[in-house]
Amino acid sequence: MPKNDTSGKTLRVTLVRSSIGYTKDQKATVKALGLRRLHQTVEHKDTPALRGMLNKVIHLIKIEE
């Protein structure tokens, strides 16, 4: 079993600021996370790729474990 396997942990991600006025790649990241409107919450499996996406738009979202 890989060391960095989080074995089923999920993260709840909520969009709390609009992506209007930010760069295209940040808008695309928000869309790729499945967030379409303010205060929408989605759940994702905790992976290193997801953590990288969240880090890119950390100023627009709220993360709950």
C-alpha positions in Angstrom: 0.0 0.0 0.0 1.5 3.4 -1.0 2.5 5.7 1.9 0.6 8.7 0.6 -2.7 6.8 0.2 -5.3 8.7 2.2 -7.6 5.6 2.2 -11.0 7.1 1.7 -10.7 10.5 3.2 -12.8 13.1 1.6 -12.7 16.9 1.5 -15.6 19.2 1.3 -14.9 22.2 -0.9 -17.1 25.3 -0.9 -16.8 28.3 -3.3 -16.9 31.5 -1.2 -15.6 34.1 -3.7 -16.4 34.5 -7.3 -13.7 33.7 -9.9 -14.6 36.9 -11.9 -11.5 39.0 -12.3 -9.1 36.1 -11.9 -7.0 34.4 -14.5 -8.4 31.8 -17.0 -6.5 29.0 -15.4 -8.0 29.8 -12.0 -11.5 29.9 -13.5 -10.8 26.6 -15.2 -9.6 25.0 -11.9 -12.8 26.1 -10.1 -14.9 24.6 -12.9 -12.8 21.4 -12.9 -13.5 21.1 -9.1 -17.2 21.0 -10.1 -18.0 24.4 -8.5 -20.5 26.5 -10.5 -22.1 29.0 -8.1 -21.2 30.7 -4.8 -21.7 28.7 -1.6 -21.9 25.4 -3.6 -20.2 22.5 -1.8 -18.7 19.4 -3.4 -16.9 16.4 -2.0 -13.7 15.0 -3.5 -11.4 12.2 -2.5 -8.2 13.6 -1.0 -5.4 13.1 -3.4 -2.2 14.9 -4.2 -3.6 16.2 -7.5 -6.6 17.6 -5.7 -4.5 19.3 -3.1 -2.6 21.0 -5.9 -5.8 22.2 -7.5 -7.1 23.5 -4.1 -3.8 25.3 -3.5 -4.1 27.2 -6.8 -7.5 28.7 -5.8 -7.2 28.7 -2.0 -8.2 32.4 -1.9 -11.6 31.5 -3.5 -12.6 28.4 -1.5 -13.2 27.0 2.0 -12.0 23.5 2.8 -13.5 21.2 5.4 -12.0 17.8 6.3 
